Amino acid sequence: MDYNFYQIIFGLFLAMFLPQTIKIIVETIKKKRFSFSYFFLDGGMPSSHSSFVSALTMGIFLTQGLAPITLVTLAISAVFIRDAYGLRMEVGKQKKVLERLSPIEAEIENLKRQGHTALQVIAGILFGFLIMWLTLSL
């Protein structure tokens, strides 16, 4: 195996693990209460899905250049990122309908955690690019 392969694997691990760790910090500050379960929350800042696929795309681009595999990875990443953001929009629409139909606030509140906002997705993309660039630069 090539040295770059292990660097990419390590970068992908960081691109998935660090955003989830950041979510623990953000949620602890927001709720003034620590819980390790925040690590497993859906949604939130930054998007770990966007971070992971953008790190993968960056890693392949930096090691392979503008090759067909890079373009395939970019296309797959675009689908993942679109889904992370698109799910948020659709769940938001359903939440509004449910708020009118149901008085149960706790269940509706959980819908806010699904998907990502545009800012969360962009932060995830930039985070993934930065993590992989730093990983391959070392």
C-alpha positions in Angstrom: 0.0 0.0 0.0 1.1 3.5 -0.8 1.9 6.0 2.0 -0.8 8.3 0.6 -3.4 5.6 1.1 -2.9 5.6 4.9 -2.9 9.3 5.0 -6.2 9.4 3.2 -7.7 6.8 5.5 -6.5 8.8 8.5 -7.8 12.1 7.0 -11.2 10.4 6.4 -11.3 9.3 10.0 -10.6 12.8 11.2 -13.1 14.3 8.8 -15.8 12.1 10.3 -14.7 12.1 13.9 -13.8 15.8 14.5 -17.2 17.3 13.3 -19.0 14.9 15.7 -16.7 16.0 18.5 -17.4 19.6 17.7 -21.2 18.8 18.0 -20.6 17.7 21.6 -19.0 21.0 22.4 -21.7 23.1 20.6 -24.6 21.1 22.1 -23.0 21.3 25.6 -22.7 25.1 25.3 -26.3 25.4 24.0 -27.9 23.2 26.5 -25.5 23.9 29.4 -25.3 20.2 30.0 -22.8 17.6 28.8 -23.9 14.3 27.3 -21.8 12.0 25.2 -25.0 11.1 23.3 -24.5 14.4 21.4 -21.8 12.7 19.4 -24.5 10.6 17.7 -27.0 13.4 16.9 -28.3 13.9 13.4 -27.8 17.3 11.8 -25.9 20.0 13.6 -22.8 22.1 12.9 -20.7 21.1 11.0 -22.1 18.4 8.7 -19.9 15.3 9.2 -21.3 13.7 6.0 -20.3 16.7 3.9 -17.0 16.8 5.7 -16.3 13.1 5.0 -17.2 13.2 1.3 -15.4 16.5 0.6 -12.3 15.1 2.4 -12.5 12.0 0.2 -12.8 14.1 -3.0 -9.9 16.3 -1.9 -7.7 13.3 -1.0 -8.3 11.7 -4.4 -7.8 15.0 -6.2 -4.5 15.8 -4.4 -3.1 12.3 -5.0 -4.5 11.5 -8.5 -5.0 14.9 -10.0 -8.0 15.6 -12.3 -8.5 11.9 -13.2 -11.7 10.1 -14.0 -11.8 8.8 -10.4 -11.7 12.3 -9.1 -14.7 13.3 -11.2 -16.7 10.2 -10.1 -15.9 11.0 -6.5 -16.9 14.6 -7.0 -20.3 13.5 -8.5 -20.9 11.1 -5.6 -20.0 13.8 -3.1 -22.4 16.2 -4.8 -25.2 13.7 -4.3 -24.4 13.2 -0.6 -24.2 16.9 0.0 -27.4 17.6 -1.8 -29.1 14.9 0.2 -27.8 16.3 3.5 -29.2 19.7 2.7 -32.3 18.6 0.8 -33.5 16.3 3.6 -33.5 19.4 5.9 -35.8 21.3 3.6 -38.3 18.4 3.2 -38.3 17.7 6.9 -38.9 21.4 7.6 -41.9 21.4 5.4 -43.4 18.3 7.1 -42.7 19.9 10.5 -44.8 22.9 9.7 -47.7 20.7 8.6 -47.3 18.6 11.8 -47.3 21.7 14.0 -50.7 22.6 12.7 -52.0 19.1 13.1 -50.5 18.0 16.4 -50.2 19.5 19.9 -47.3 17.2 20.8 -44.3 19.6 20.8 -41.6 17.1 21.9 -42.0 14.9 18.9 -42.0 17.8 16.5 -38.9 19.3 18.2 -37.0 16.1 17.2 -37.6 16.8 13.5 -35.5 20.0 13.8 -32.4 17.7 14.2 -32.8 16.0 10.8 -30.7 17.1 7.8 -28.5 20.3 7.7 -28.8 24.0 7.0 -26.8 25.4 4.1 -24.3 26.9 6.6 -23.7 23.5 8.3 -23.1 21.9 4.9 -20.7 24.6 3.7 -18.8 24.4 7.0 -18.6 20.6 6.6 -17.3 20.9 3.1 -14.6 23.4 4.1 -13.7 21.4 7.1 -13.3 18.2 5.0 -11.1 20.0 2.5 -8.9 21.5 5.2 -8.5 18.3 7.1 -7.5 16.3 4.1 -5.2 19.0 2.8 -3.5 19.2 6.2 -3.3 15.4 6.5 -1.6 15.0 3.1 0.7 18.0 3.8 2.2 16.4 6.9 
